[in-house]
Amino acid sequence: MKFNISRWTATLVAIPASIVTGLTSMLALDFHLFFDMLVGAGGFFAAYLPTQSVSFNRQLKEYGLTKSEYKYIQSQLKEAKEKMNRLRQSYYNIRTLKDAKLIFDINRIVKSIVTTVEDNPKVFYNVQQFFHSNLDSAVNTIEQYLFLYRMPGKSKEEKIKLHETRLSMLELKRTLQSNLSHMNRPAYQSLEVEKDIISLNRKRSGRKMQLENKMDEQKVNIPDQEREKVSIPKQEREKVKVFRSDNDESEK
């Protein structure tokens, strides 16, 4: 979980502080080794606690959560993980391949939701129904269904009820998929915005290239006489004038 970063950061800061305080106690104060170890431990916690608190509060501010909200979300995640373990244990009671596939899909959706909330606790509020009711329904229904399915001597009515229960499990799977889609909706909206920005930048760059190409294709129309003056150096033009005047006099 991302919030564990605060603990790792505090540990990386506290370990050097503990070593420095312990060595200082050994070399400068000349205490007994036991007291030196206590001083080192005190230096560790003196550096760990404020660093961890600052880093943790910074992450809470980043996600827009309070400490009470974070603790509540953690308690919900703890309960959800216990229910996930019950779902995994239900694999031992599966008797058919179609039930195995259905329960595997349900477990995969549940794991995706719980893992996403662990990484980003703020999305918990997008799937509160999942934690408060849908997950309980999934676990209880699957456990009862598998327990009754493996019982021998089932009557026709009991088989019909088991079939209806399996249909309700399929409906429950669709409900969990809806919870997952609702949780990921803000992420898809953000992705759509990024896609629109990329498309807009591509259009702008295309228009800029077209404008540059048009400017390169435009040519200034220069009359022939002026073009001749521009293309022939001044000394060469004077030679041409002298040559032409000589030819005119010879003709006369």
N, C-alpha and C positions, 0 to 999 in steps of 0.2 A: 504494500500500500504506500501511496506517495507520502502519507504523514509519517512514515517511518524514517523519512529523510531527516526530519528534525532530530531524531534520536541518534542517527549516525553522525550528523554534524556535531551534535553536542559531545558525542564520544570522542570524535577526532580532536576536538578542542580540549577536552578534559584530560585525556591521557598524557599529553605533554605537560600540562599544568601539574598533574599528579607526580610525574617524574621530577620536575623541577623543584617542587616543594619538598619531596622526599629527600632529594640530594642536598638541598639547602639545610634541611634538618640534620642530616647526617654529618655534613662538613662544618657547618657554622655553629649549630646549637649543641652538637655532641650529646644528643639524647640516647636513650637505650633504643635498640633496634625496633622493639615493639612500638615505642612511641613515634619513632621515625615512620613506621608503616601507617600508624594512625594519622600522622600529619599528611602523609601522601594521599591517604584515602580522603581526608578532609579537603585537600586541594582538588581532588577529582570531583567531588560533589559540589564544591564551591564554584567550579567552572562549568560543570555539566548542567546543573539545574537552571541557572539563568539563561544559558545558551539554548537549551532545549525549549524553554518557555518562550523566548523571543522568536525562535524559528517556528515553533508551533503556532503562535499567535499570528505570525505573518502568513502562514498557510491558511489559517482560518479566515483571515481577512481576504485572501485571494479568492476563496470559494464563497465568501459572503455568509459564513456560518458563525454561530456563537458556540461557546463551550458546551452549554446545555444541549443545544441541537446536535452537536457532534457526539456527545455521550449517548443521546437517545438513538441516533443512527447506529452507533456501535453496538448497542444492546440489541437492536433489531437484526443486525448482521450476525451477531452471535447466535441468536435463535434460528435464523435462516440456515446457518451452517449445520446446526444440529439436525434440522429437518432434511438438509441435503444428505447427510450421513444415513438417515433412515431410508431415503430414496435409493441410495447405493446398495444398502443391505437388502432391498427388495429384489435385487437381481437374482438372489439365490432361490427365490420362490417362483420364478417365471417358468412356465411350462410350454409355451408356444412361441414361435418366431415372431408372429404378428404382435404379440404382447411385448416381446423383447424390444422390437423396433419402436413401438409406441412409447414405452417407458424410457427408452434411451433418448428419444427426441424430447420428451418432457424434462428429463434430467439435464439435457444439454441447454435447453432454454433457461431453466432455473439457474444453472451455473453461470450462464452469460450475464443474467441480470445481477446476480450477487457480485460477480467479479467487477462489473462496471461500476456498481455503487461503491465497492471498496476503493477503486481508483479515483472516483469522483463522487464524494458523498452528497454533493448538491443535487444530483439527479434522483436521489431517494424520493424527493417530493413529487417526481413524475410517476412513480410506481408504488405509491403507498398502498394501493389496493392489493398489489401482489404480496407485500409483506404482511398485511393485516388479515387477508382472507384467502386469496387464491392459492398461495403456497400451502396453507393448512389443508384446504380442500384437496389439492393434488396428493399430498402425502397420505392423508387419511383414506381417500378413495382407493388409491393404489394398494395400500396395505390390506384393506378389507377385501378388495376384489381378488387379490392373489391368495389370500387366506381361504376364501370361500371356493375359489376355483379348484384348488387342489384337494378339496374334500370329496371323498367318494360317495356314491349312491345319491347323486343329485336328481331331484324330480324334474319334470318338464317345466313347471313353473319357476323353479330355482334357476334352471338354465336360461329361461327367458329373462329373468331379473339380472343375471350375470351379463347377458348380451346387452341389455339396456344400460347396465353400468359401464360397459366398455364404450358404448356410444356416448355416454356422458363424459368419459375420459377423453374421447376425441374432441368433444366440445370444449373441455377444459384445456386441451392443448392449444386450440385456436384462441382461447382467452389469454393464455400465457404469451402466445405470439403477439397478440394485440398489446399486452403490457410492454413487451420488448420494443415493439414499434413505437409506442407512445413515449417510452423512455429515450429512444434514439432520435425522436423527431427534431429537437433543437440542433443536434449534430448535422442532420440532413439539411436543415434550413441554412445553417452556416456553410455547408458544402455548396449549396445552391448559390449563395451569395458570392462565394469565391469563384465559382464557375462563371457567373455573370461578369465579374470583374475581369477575369482572364479573357472572356469573349470581347468585352469592351476594349481592353488594351490591344487585342489583336486587330479589331476594326480600326482603331486609331493608327496603329502602325501601318496597316494596309493603305489607309488614306494618305498617310505621309509619304509612303513610297510612290503611290500614284502621282502625287503632286510633284515630287522630285523628278519623276520620269517625264512628266509633261513639261516641266521647266527645262529639262535637258533637250527635249525634242524641239522646243521653240527655237527658231533661228531668226536673226535679224536680216531683213531683206535689204541688201545694199545694191544700188544701181551699178551697172557694168563699169561706167567711167570711174565712179568712186572706188569700186572694188579693184580696178586696175591701179588706181593711185595707191591704194592701201597695200596691194600685193607687190608692187614694184618699188624698190628703194628710190630715194630722191636722185642719187647720182646716175642710176640707170635710166631714170626718166629723162634727165637732161641729155644723156647720150642719144636716146631715142629721138628727142626733139631736134638735135643737131643733124642727125642722120636724115630725118625727114626733110628738113630745110634744104640740105644739100641736094637731095633727090629732086625737089621741086625746082631748084635753080637750073639743074642740068636739063630738065625737061623743057624749060623755057628756052 
